[in-house]
């Protein structure tokens, strides 16, 4: 099921139908995200006309391309390589004219990879505020609201820089609701949020930024282009892959194998460990009442949970969810689960996620592992690694966010 979810979002199958119809005019390609290199490869495989461009992806996610230059940078915390790549992309699109056509390839991870701080702040300050936002428990749309207003490229500013060229954006969604303005902080989409909204996010999560960031969030010139900005009037955006499509592909695998699927939602958000408790309760209810008919069944969900960091362990939102779920189930028989990120990376670990079953806690006990202590320390990767229950895929070259499946047999 997890493999089917990933395959449904493969750029090689999703990109071709959305390419521009005019093959005679040169196509300039730019982009960013964990799937951007694979998207660029798909463009090269199916575009017949003149082609050039630059995309930036996460370290280890590069693929070979002949005409589009693939750069690598850090994710989730930006680095100097990301700054250099972003400056080159901005320079490239700023030289475009009205007759030019620009294809923008965007996927999850693009927000950290497209890094161009506003003049008032340093790169180090941008890195620090990004880390504090990730550790705060803020939702992704709240994090992106702040990122947009501290950037020269996010929140529609990339498309504005490319004006008056024709801009076509292909997006692979990794956010609940598939809002183009949220995916990678919407570099080619008008931003409905404001500087005031960004200031309120910092206040809400009690983040105390340096004075330079406070000043930047009060400068009118750092306001992002609105959805009706004239520079974005001709820009077109297509979401070419999204979580629901992948969840449905997984559901089809279940059905083909005699398991009744229940898709609970593709945009489920919340604190990972609390979601684990809730999902455990739902799974136990289904098991007790033998619902739905016929059994067995699988509960499928996607979205993006959050983790408020309290410990110093090797955490990730999917494994934290799974450890909480496992602990809450107390070894309930006939319930198995998988939680993993479709990009192959959960948190900052090169591990997609993990699996668990009725014997997980008993095996952990035999090894002297306390589930509650590992959960308290945000150290679920270490817990599942010790058990040999990690799911390791390597870079999948796509990203439609979290995948969770709870099988009740």
C-alpha positions as CSV (number, residue, x, y, z in Angstrom):
1,X,0.0,0.0,0.0
2,X,2.8,2.4,0.9
3,X,4.6,1.6,-2.4
4,X,1.4,2.3,-4.3
5,X,0.9,5.6,-2.6
6,X,4.4,6.7,-3.6
7,X,4.0,5.4,-7.2
8,X,0.8,7.4,-7.6
9,X,2.8,10.6,-7.1
10,X,5.7,9.8,-9.4
11,X,6.5,12.9,-11.4
12,X,7.4,10.8,-14.4
13,X,3.8,9.8,-14.8
14,X,2.2,13.1,-13.5
15,X,4.2,15.8,-15.3
16,X,3.7,15.1,-19.1
17,X,0.0,16.0,-19.4
18,X,0.6,19.5,-17.9
19,X,3.4,20.6,-20.1
20,X,2.8,23.8,-22.2
21,X,1.3,23.2,-25.6
22,X,3.6,25.5,-27.5
23,X,6.7,23.4,-28.2
24,X,8.2,25.9,-30.7
25,X,9.1,28.5,-28.1
26,X,12.0,27.8,-25.7
27,X,11.1,26.6,-22.2
28,X,12.9,28.0,-19.2
29,X,12.6,25.7,-16.2
30,X,13.2,26.6,-12.5
31,X,12.0,24.9,-9.4
32,X,12.6,23.7,-5.9
33,X,11.7,20.7,-3.7
34,X,12.4,17.1,-2.8
35,X,10.7,16.0,-6.1
36,X,12.0,18.9,-8.3
37,X,14.9,16.9,-9.8
38,X,12.6,14.0,-10.8
39,X,10.1,16.6,-12.1
40,X,12.8,18.1,-14.2
41,X,13.8,14.7,-15.5
42,X,10.2,14.1,-16.5
43,X,10.2,17.4,-18.4
44,X,13.3,16.5,-20.3
45,X,11.8,13.1,-21.2
46,X,8.7,14.6,-22.7
47,X,9.5,18.1,-24.0
48,X,10.4,18.3,-27.7
49,X,11.5,21.9,-28.0
50,X,14.4,24.1,-26.7
51,X,15.0,23.7,-23.0
52,X,17.1,25.1,-20.2
53,X,16.9,25.9,-16.5
54,X,17.9,25.4,-12.9
55,X,16.2,23.5,-10.1
56,X,17.4,22.9,-6.5
57,X,16.6,19.8,-4.5
58,X,17.6,18.2,-1.2
59,X,21.0,16.7,-0.8
60,X,20.9,13.1,-2.1
61,X,17.7,13.7,-4.2
62,X,19.5,14.7,-7.4
63,X,19.1,12.8,-10.7
64,X,20.9,13.2,-14.1
65,X,19.5,15.8,-16.5
66,X,21.0,17.0,-19.8
67,X,19.6,20.5,-20.2
68,X,18.3,21.5,-16.7
69,X,21.0,22.1,-14.1
70,X,20.3,20.2,-10.8
71,X,21.6,21.9,-7.7
72,X,21.5,20.5,-4.1
73,X,21.0,22.2,-0.8
74,X,20.0,21.5,2.8
75,X,16.5,20.7,4.2
76,X,14.8,21.4,6.5
77,X,17.2,24.1,7.8
78,X,18.5,26.1,4.9
79,X,22.2,26.5,4.1
80,X,24.5,28.7,1.9
81,X,24.1,26.3,-1.0
82,X,20.3,27.1,-0.9
83,X,21.1,30.8,-1.0
84,X,23.4,30.5,-4.0
85,X,20.9,28.4,-5.9
86,X,18.0,30.8,-5.1
87,X,20.0,33.8,-6.3
88,X,20.8,32.1,-9.5
89,X,17.1,31.2,-10.1
90,X,16.0,34.8,-9.3
91,X,18.6,36.1,-11.8
92,X,17.5,33.7,-14.5
93,X,13.8,34.6,-14.2
94,X,14.5,38.3,-13.8
95,X,16.0,38.4,-17.4
96,X,12.8,36.9,-19.0
97,X,10.7,38.9,-21.4
98,X,7.0,38.9,-22.3
99,X,7.5,36.3,-25.1
100,X,9.3,33.8,-22.8
101,X,7.6,30.9,-21.1
102,X,8.8,29.8,-17.7
103,X,7.9,26.4,-16.2
104,X,8.2,26.3,-12.4
105,X,8.4,22.9,-10.7
106,X,7.5,23.0,-7.0
107,X,7.2,20.3,-4.4
108,X,7.4,19.8,-0.6
109,X,10.7,21.0,0.8
110,X,10.9,23.9,-1.6
111,X,10.3,26.4,1.2
112,X,13.6,25.6,2.9
113,X,15.5,25.2,-0.4
114,X,14.4,28.5,-1.9
115,X,16.3,30.8,0.5
116,X,16.6,34.6,-0.1
117,X,16.3,36.6,3.1
118,X,14.9,40.1,3.0
119,X,17.7,42.8,3.3
120,X,16.9,43.5,7.0
121,X,18.0,40.1,8.3
122,X,21.0,37.8,8.0
123,X,21.0,34.2,6.8
124,X,21.9,33.0,10.4
125,X,18.8,34.8,11.7
126,X,16.7,33.2,9.0
127,X,18.1,29.8,10.0
128,X,17.4,30.3,13.7
129,X,13.8,31.5,13.2
130,X,13.2,28.6,10.9
131,X,14.5,26.2,13.6
132,X,12.4,27.8,16.3
133,X,9.2,27.6,14.2
134,X,9.8,23.9,13.4
135,X,10.3,23.1,17.1
136,X,7.3,25.2,18.3
137,X,4.5,22.9,17.2
138,X,3.2,25.5,14.8
139,X,1.2,24.2,11.8
140,X,2.8,24.3,8.4
141,X,0.7,27.2,7.1
142,X,1.7,29.2,10.1
143,X,5.4,28.5,9.6
144,X,5.1,29.4,5.9
145,X,3.3,32.6,6.7
146,X,6.4,33.8,8.6
147,X,8.8,32.4,6.0
148,X,7.0,34.2,3.2
149,X,7.4,37.6,4.8
150,X,11.1,37.1,5.5
151,X,11.9,36.0,1.9
152,X,12.4,37.7,-1.5
153,X,11.2,34.6,-3.3
154,X,8.3,33.1,-1.5
155,X,4.6,34.2,-1.3
156,X,4.4,34.9,-5.1
157,X,7.6,36.8,-5.3
158,X,9.3,34.3,-7.7
159,X,6.4,34.8,-10.3
160,X,6.5,38.5,-9.8
161,X,10.2,38.5,-10.6
162,X,9.5,36.5,-13.8
163,X,6.9,38.9,-15.0
164,X,6.0,39.7,-17.8
165,X,6.9,36.2,-19.0
166,X,4.2,33.5,-19.1
167,X,4.6,31.5,-15.9
168,X,3.2,27.9,-15.5
169,X,3.6,26.2,-12.2
170,X,3.4,22.4,-11.6
171,X,2.9,21.6,-8.0
172,X,3.2,18.3,-6.0
173,X,1.2,18.9,-2.9
174,X,2.5,17.9,0.6
175,X,0.1,20.1,2.6
176,X,-3.3,19.5,4.0
177,X,-5.9,21.0,1.7
178,X,-3.5,21.2,-1.3
179,X,-3.5,25.0,-1.1
180,X,-1.1,26.2,-3.8
181,X,-0.3,29.3,-1.6
182,X,1.0,26.9,1.1
183,X,2.9,24.4,-1.0
184,X,6.6,25.4,-0.5
185,X,5.3,28.7,0.7
186,X,3.7,29.5,-2.6
187,X,6.6,31.1,-4.6
188,X,4.4,31.7,-7.7
189,X,1.0,32.2,-6.0
190,X,-0.4,35.3,-4.5
191,X,-0.3,35.4,-0.7
192,X,-3.5,36.0,1.2
193,X,-1.6,36.5,4.5
194,X,-0.1,39.7,5.8
195,X,2.8,41.0,7.8
196,X,0.4,41.3,10.7
197,X,-0.4,37.6,10.4
198,X,3.3,36.7,10.5
199,X,3.8,38.8,13.7
200,X,0.8,37.1,15.3
201,X,2.3,33.6,14.6
202,X,5.4,34.5,16.5
203,X,3.4,35.9,19.4
204,X,1.1,32.8,19.5
205,X,4.0,30.4,19.9
206,X,5.9,32.7,22.2
207,X,8.9,33.0,19.8
208,X,11.0,36.0,20.7
209,X,12.9,37.0,17.5
210,X,15.8,39.5,17.3
211,X,15.0,43.1,16.6
212,X,16.0,42.8,13.0
213,X,13.2,40.3,12.3
214,X,10.8,42.5,14.2
215,X,11.7,45.4,12.0
216,X,11.5,43.3,8.8
217,X,8.0,42.2,9.7
218,X,6.9,45.9,10.0
219,X,8.5,47.0,6.7
220,X,5.8,47.6,4.0
221,X,8.2,46.6,1.3
222,X,8.3,43.1,2.7
223,X,4.6,42.6,2.2
224,X,4.0,39.8,-0.3
225,X,2.0,40.1,-3.6
226,X,-1.7,39.6,-3.1
227,X,-3.7,37.1,-5.2
228,X,-4.9,40.0,-7.4
229,X,-1.5,41.5,-8.0
230,X,-1.2,42.5,-11.7
231,X,2.2,40.9,-12.0
232,X,0.6,37.5,-11.3
233,X,-2.3,38.0,-13.7
234,X,-1.1,35.6,-16.4
235,X,0.4,33.0,-14.0
236,X,-1.2,29.5,-14.1
237,X,-0.9,26.8,-11.5
238,X,-1.6,23.1,-11.6
239,X,-1.5,20.7,-8.7
240,X,-0.4,17.6,-10.5
241,X,-0.2,15.2,-7.5
242,X,-1.8,15.3,-4.1
243,X,-2.2,13.1,-1.0
244,X,-5.8,12.0,-1.8
245,X,-4.7,10.4,-5.1
246,X,-2.0,8.4,-3.2
247,X,-4.4,7.4,-0.4
248,X,-6.8,6.1,-3.1
249,X,-4.1,4.1,-4.8
250,X,-3.3,2.5,-1.4
251,X,-7.0,1.8,-0.9
252,X,-7.2,0.1,-4.2
253,X,-4.3,-2.2,-3.2
254,X,-6.2,-3.1,0.0
255,X,-9.5,-3.8,-1.9
256,X,-7.6,-6.0,-4.4
257,X,-6.3,-8.1,-1.5
258,X,-9.6,-8.6,0.3
259,X,-9.2,-5.8,2.8
260,X,-11.9,-3.2,3.3
261,X,-10.3,0.3,3.1
262,X,-11.6,3.3,5.1
263,X,-9.9,6.6,4.1
264,X,-10.2,8.8,7.2
265,X,-8.9,11.9,5.5
266,X,-5.9,13.3,3.5
267,X,-5.5,16.5,5.6
268,X,-5.5,15.3,9.2
269,X,-3.3,17.5,11.4
270,X,-2.4,17.8,15.1
271,X,0.2,16.9,17.6
272,X,1.6,13.5,16.6
273,X,1.4,11.8,19.9
274,X,-2.2,13.0,20.5
275,X,-3.2,11.8,17.0
276,X,-1.7,8.4,17.9
277,X,-4.0,8.2,21.0
278,X,-7.1,9.1,18.9
279,X,-6.3,6.7,16.1
280,X,-5.7,3.9,18.6
281,X,-9.2,4.5,20.1
282,X,-10.7,4.4,16.6
283,X,-8.9,1.2,15.8
284,X,-10.0,-0.5,19.0
285,X,-13.6,0.6,18.3
286,X,-13.5,-0.9,14.9
287,X,-12.0,-4.2,16.2
288,X,-14.6,-4.5,19.0
289,X,-17.6,-4.0,16.8
290,X,-16.2,-5.8,13.7
291,X,-16.8,-2.7,11.5
292,X,-16.9,-2.1,8.7
293,X,-18.2,-5.3,7.1
294,X,-16.6,-7.3,5.8
295,X,-13.4,-7.6,7.9
296,X,-10.4,-7.3,7.7
297,X,-10.2,-3.6,7.2
298,X,-7.5,-0.9,7.1
299,X,-7.8,2.7,8.3
300,X,-5.9,5.0,5.9
301,X,-5.0,8.7,6.5
302,X,-2.7,11.4,5.4
303,X,-1.8,15.0,6.2
304,X,0.9,16.4,8.4
305,X,1.2,16.0,12.1
306,X,3.4,18.2,14.2
307,X,5.8,17.5,17.1
308,X,6.5,19.9,20.0
309,X,10.1,19.0,20.9
310,X,10.5,18.2,24.6
311,X,13.5,15.8,24.5
312,X,16.7,15.4,22.7
313,X,16.1,12.2,20.8
314,X,16.0,11.2,17.1
315,X,12.4,12.0,16.4
316,X,10.1,12.3,13.4
317,X,6.4,13.0,13.3
318,X,5.5,9.7,11.8
319,X,7.4,7.5,14.2
320,X,6.3,9.6,17.1
321,X,2.7,9.1,16.0
322,X,3.3,5.3,15.6
323,X,5.0,5.0,19.0
324,X,2.1,6.8,20.7
325,X,-0.4,4.6,18.8
326,X,1.5,1.4,19.8
327,X,1.7,2.4,23.4
328,X,-2.0,3.3,23.6
329,X,-3.0,-0.1,22.0
330,X,-1.2,-2.0,24.8
331,X,-0.5,-5.0,22.6
332,X,-4.0,-5.3,21.3
333,X,-4.2,-8.4,19.1
334,X,-5.0,-8.2,15.4
335,X,-3.9,-4.6,14.9
336,X,-0.9,-3.7,12.8
337,X,0.3,-0.2,11.6
338,X,2.6,1.6,9.3
339,X,3.4,5.3,9.5
340,X,5.9,6.9,7.0
341,X,6.6,9.9,5.0
342,X,6.2,9.5,1.2
343,X,9.5,11.4,0.5
344,X,11.4,8.7,2.4
345,X,12.5,11.0,5.2
346,X,10.8,11.4,8.6
347,X,12.1,14.4,10.4
348,X,15.8,14.7,9.6
349,X,16.5,11.0,9.5
350,X,17.1,9.1,6.2
351,X,14.3,6.8,7.3
352,X,10.7,6.9,6.0
353,X,9.0,5.6,9.1
354,X,8.3,2.3,10.9
355,X,5.8,-0.5,11.4
356,X,4.3,-1.9,14.6
357,X,2.2,-4.9,15.7
358,X,0.7,-6.6,18.7
359,X,4.1,-7.9,19.8
360,X,6.0,-4.6,19.5
361,X,5.8,-3.7,23.2
362,X,6.7,-7.2,24.4
363,X,9.7,-7.3,22.1
364,X,10.8,-3.9,23.3
365,X,10.4,-5.0,27.0
366,X,12.7,-8.0,26.3
367,X,15.3,-5.5,25.0
368,X,14.9,-3.3,28.1
369,X,13.2,-0.5,26.0
370,X,10.6,1.7,27.6
371,X,8.1,3.0,25.0
372,X,7.0,5.8,27.4
373,X,10.6,7.0,28.0
374,X,11.5,7.0,24.3
375,X,8.3,8.9,23.5
376,X,9.0,11.4,26.3
377,X,12.4,12.0,24.8
378,X,11.1,12.3,21.2
379,X,13.3,9.3,20.4
380,X,11.1,7.1,18.4
381,X,13.6,6.5,15.6
382,X,16.0,4.9,18.1
383,X,13.2,2.8,19.5
384,X,12.1,1.3,16.2
385,X,15.7,0.9,15.0
386,X,16.5,-1.3,18.0
387,X,13.5,-3.5,17.1
388,X,14.4,-3.7,13.4
389,X,11.1,-2.2,12.5
390,X,12.1,0.8,10.5
391,X,10.8,1.5,6.9
392,X,13.8,2.6,4.8
393,X,13.1,3.5,1.2
394,X,15.9,6.0,0.4
395,X,14.8,9.2,-1.5
396,X,11.5,8.5,-3.3
397,X,11.9,11.6,-5.4
398,X,8.3,12.7,-4.7
399,X,6.5,14.0,-1.7
400,X,2.8,13.9,-0.8
401,X,3.3,14.0,2.9
402,X,2.5,11.5,5.6
403,X,1.0,8.0,5.0
404,X,-0.6,6.1,7.9
405,X,-2.3,2.7,7.6
406,X,-3.8,0.8,10.5
407,X,-4.7,-2.8,9.6
408,X,-7.3,-4.6,11.7
409,X,-7.5,-8.3,11.0
